[in-house]
Structures are given as C-alpha cells and as structure tokens.
C-alpha cells in the first residue's frame, strides 16, 4: 500500500464527523472560529498513547488559555475510548475512526516502521487547525515521549 498523501501548512483540513467515547457525533466544523489540536494515535491504553494523552491532559489548561482545544483520534471503538478516558481522567474528546477514513484523509494511516519492520498502521501525528479550518502546523511521526515539548513549541510558534 503506498503512503497516503500528507497535509501541509496552508492546506484545508479534511472535514470529519466521528463518534466520541460516548457515541456523540463530533465534527471538525464544531471548532470553526477556534484553533484546535487534532492528534492521531495508534491505540488507547498502550504505553506511548497513554503518555501522549496524559501530556495533553496535563497541559490542557495552558492550551485552552492559549485558545487551543484538543481532539484525539484513533481507530479504537467508542467503548474502548470511554474506558481509556475514564481510567486516565482525560477531559478532551477522543474520537473513533474504526474504518480509518479520517486517518487516511489526514495522511496518518499507511506504511510505518515498527521494531525494524515495515507495517501498515496509524502514524502518530499532530496538527493545529486554525480558526478558518486551515492546517497551521503538521507534524508526522511524532514521538509520544516528546509531546509536552511539541505542545510548548506549537504555542510559541502560533504566538498565542
């Protein structure tokens, strides 16, 4: 399977409408007029994804104060996302994309290297979508261990 096209700064963010951990529909358009971090992660409750989600949770007040909302997207079913959210006390939406249509549209599903092997899967990625629905920041292959550093960089670069 070839690599899916990647989004770049200035591109229109692909629209989505996905169920959250409680089965409620969340749309990207719900955030029009606000900046939003949309991050894609492989699987709830795994060590790296837990670290990343908790980093967003721990920095959420600062992000919100800077005018940024946060949304996490994975191929997990809503039930698994609800358990993850409750266990880790996450207070931002976790969205379910089991068909990987949104993941593919954002260029976050495709070939990646894992433990030295090339596999198909979710490419851990973080985006900032501006108030007009354009990509303001696009980071692919991010490391879960450096999420806090990336968050601080995003805030500084956006001058919020």
N, C-alpha and C positions, 0 to 999 in steps of 0.2 A: 504494500500500500504506500503510495507516495505521500510525502509530507503535505499536510493541509496548508493553504496559504496563510501567512502571518499578517496580523494587523500592524499598522504603523501609525505613528503620531499624525493626527490630522484626518485619519480615516473615520467614517461614520461607524459608530459602534453598532454591531448587529443587534437588532431587536430580539427580545426574548420574553416569554411568558411561561413561567415554570412554577410547579408547586413547591411550597416551603415545607419545613418539617411537620407542620400541622395540616398540610394539604391545601392551604390557601394559595391562590394564584398571586405571584409577584411578577410584575413587568418592569423592564428597564425604564419604560416611559413613566412609571410611578415616581422616578427620581429626576424628571425633567426640571431644570432650573437649579439643580444642586449637583455638586461634584460627588461621584461615588467610586469607591474602590471595588472592582469586581475581581475576585481571585478564584482561580480554578485549582482544585486539589484532587489527588487520586482516590482517597478513601477515608471516610470518617473513622475515628478511633484508632488509627495507626500512629506510630510514634511521631513521624515527621509531620503528618497532618494535624495531629493534636498540638504539637509545639507551635505550628504556624497559626492555628485558630486561637490558641491561648495568647499568643503575641498580639493578635488583632484585638482580642478581648481586653487585654491589659492596657492597650493604647487607645481604646475606643473613645474615651472621654476627650483625649487630646485631639484625636482625628475629628470627632464631632465638633469640637470647639473651633477647629480649623475649617469647618464647613464641608467635611467629608463623611459620607456614610460608607458602610461596608456591607458587601454581599459575598458569600462563599457559594461556589457551585461545584458539585461533584456528581458522578453517576449513581450515587447511593440512593436508595428508596427513601421516601419521607420518614418511614418508621425508624430506620437506622439513624437518620439525621436527628430525629427527636431524641433518641437515646444519647447520642453524642452531645447535642446541645445541653440536655439536662445534666449529664454527668460533668461536663466541663463548664457549666454555667455561662454558656455563650448567649449574648444578648443582641446579636445581629442575625439577619436572615441567612439560613442555609437552604440552598435550592437544589432540587433533584432533577437531574438530566440523564435518566437511565438509557434513553435512546441515543445519547451523545450528539444530538443535533446541534445544540448550542455550543457544546465543546468544539465540535468540528467547525462551526461558523466562526468561532473566535480563534481558530488555529491552535487549539490547545489539546487536540487529540490526534495522535499519529505515532510515528516512529520515535522511540527514545532509547537511550542506553540505560540498562539497569543491571547492575552487577556484572558488567562487561559484555552483556548480550543485548542485541537489538530486539526490542519488543514493541508491540502496539499498546498504547495506553495514554493516560492523561498526562500532559506536560504541565507541571506545576508552573503557573503563570499568574502575574498580577498586572492589572490595568487600572488606570484612572480615566474615568469618563467625565468630561467637562459638562457644564450646565446646558450646553447645546447638543449633547449627545455625540460629541466627537472624542476620539481617543487622544488624551493629553499625555499619557505615559503607557508604554507597552513593554513589559518585561517577561521574557520567556525563560524557561529552565531556571527559575529562581530556587535558591536553597532554603529549605524550611528554617534552618538554623540562623539565617540572617534576615528574617522577616522584620524584626524591630529596626535594624539598620536601614533597610529599604523603606520602611514607613517614614522614618525621620528624613530620609533623602527626598521622598515624594513631597512631604510637607515643605521642605526648604525650597525645592525646585519650583513648586507651584506658587511660592511666595504668599502662602495663606497665613 
